[in-house]
């Protein structure tokens, strides 16, 4: 009985010490990680909207019960979330477009999060991937294969093809990674849809 109490006490002490160490490490690394994430986000904003002199975070609410949310979900974007929206401003403080941070929950290896810059006329300046955990050599090619294809396009909706894109609205799929291609394309379309329906955006398609 004494041995059982002793063993339990030792286990309790080890557990408490481990918890204290983990808590200490978390406190030490929390701020550097937050700063690194903030810097990565700022670089992504500048990448997708290089013309902007500044960015202004907008207060948005887009969840169940909000105007347009149910229509958004029924339009095929149930696996997409709008994380935040910033107004892109020129040197005089005029809004020249928006930067959206979007997450797809439909990636092969988990969530895919990226920023996308959209000018006032609906032109998608491009996307910048913030986090992705797809299969090496396949879905991870989203950075090199998919990302360049979205830049400078003014369309309301993208589709992907395995036989070669023939218009601005078509994206060449990543060979062997259809799930990743679909996740990114659907999330980009979700961002464009949000721009058009919630931010008063317009699209001047020129295919």
N, C-alpha and C positions, 0 to 999 in steps of 0.2 A: 504493500500500500504506500509506504514511504517512497519507494522507488518511482511509483506512478506519479506521485505528487511532485517529486523532484524533476522527473522527465517533463511533466506538464509545465512546471515553472521555467525550466530551461527553454522549452519550445516557445513559451510566452515571451520570454526575454529576447530570443532570437527574432521572433516575429515583430516585436516592438522596435528592435534595433533596425531591422530591414526596412520597416515602414518609415522610421525617422530618416534613414539614409536616402531612401527614394524621394521622400518629401524635400530633403535638403537639395538633392540633385535637381529635382524639378524646379525649385525656386531659383537655383543658380542658372539653369538653362532656359527658363521661361522667357525672360526678357530678350536674350540674344536671338532666340528662335523667332519671337514676335517681330524684332527689328529686321531680321533677314526676310521674313515673309512680307513685311511692309515694303522693303526695298525691292523685292522681286515684283510686287504688285505695281509699284511706281514705274519700274522699267517696262513692264508689260503695257501700262497705260500709254507711255511715250512711244512704244513700238507700234501700237495700233492707231495712234493719232499723233504723228510727229509734228503736225502743223499747229497743235495746241500749245499755248503758252502756260496754261494752268488748267486744273481740273477741280470741279466742285462736286463733292458727294451730295447726292439728292436723297431726301427722306422718302423711301418708298415702302409700300406694303402691298405684297402680291401673294396672297395665300387664300385658303378657303374662306369664303364670305366676302372677299373683295370683288369690286366690279371687274367683270371680264375674266375672272379666274376660271370659272366653270367652262366658259367657251374655249379658253386656252387649253384646258385639259382635254376637252372633247375634240380639239383640233389635232390631237396626236402628240401633245407635249407633256403627257403625264409623267414621263421620266426625266423631265428637264426642270431645273430651278434657276430663277434669276436671283443671284446672290446680292449684287448691288448695281447701282447705276450712277454714273458721274456725267456731269455736263462738261464737255470740252470747250474751253474758252480761248479766244484769240487774245492778242496783246491789249486790246481795248476792252476786254471783258465781255465781248459778244459771244453768244453760244454758236458754235460752228458744228456741233454734233454731239454725240454721246459715246461713252465707253461703258459697255455692259460686262459684268463678270457672270458667266453662265456655267452651270454644272450639269453634266449628263450622268444619270445613274445607270446607264445602260451599256457601259463599257464592258469588254470581255473580262478585264482584270479588276474592275471596280470603277469608282467615279473618275470622270475626266472633267477638269475645270480649266477654263480659258477665258481670256478677255477678248472682246471684239469691239472695234471702233467703227462707228457708222456716222457718216457726214449728214448734214441736214437734208441733202437731196436723196438720201437713201443708199449712197455708195458705201459698200463694205470695204473699209480701208485694209482690213486684214484681221487675223486672229493671232493671239499669243498664248501658248499653252502654259498653264501654271503648274498643273499636276496631272500625271498620267501613270498608270501602272499596267500597261498592256504587255502582251507577249513580246519578248525581245526578238528583233528581226522581222516581226510581223506588225502587230498593232502599234509598236513603238515607232514605226515609220510615219505615224501621223504628223510628226514634226517636220519631216523632210518631204513627204509625199502630199499630204492633204493641205497643210497650212499654206503653202504658196499658191494653191489653186483658188483660194477665196479672196485673195488680195485684189482690190480695185474693181470689184464686180458690183453692178447695179441691177440686181434682180430681186424679185419678191420671195423667191423660194428656190432652193437647190435640190437637185436629184443627183444620184451617183450612178455610174455605169461601169461595166466591166469590158466594154468594147471600144472605148475611146470617146472622150468628150467631143461634142460637135457644136456646143453653144456655151455662152457664159454661164448659163444656169446648170450646166452639167459638170460633175466632178468625177475624175478618174478614181475608182476605188483602189484601195490598197490590196494588192494581190494576196490572197489567203487570209485577209483580215476584214471580212465583210461586216462583222459585228462592230468593230471599231469605227469603220467608215460610216456605218449607219448611225452610231451614237454621236459622232462629231457633226455629221451633216444635219441630223435632226436637231441637235442643240443649237447650231448656227441658225437654222430655220426658226427655231423658237425665239432666238434673240431678235431676228428680223421681224417676226410676228409681234413681239412685244413692242418693238420700236414703232411699228405701223399702227398698232391698236391702242397702246397706252401712252406713247410719247408724241402722238400726232405726226408721225413720220410719213414721208412719201417716198415712192419708188418711181424712178424714171428709167424704165427698162430699156436697155439698148443691147440687144443680143445679136 
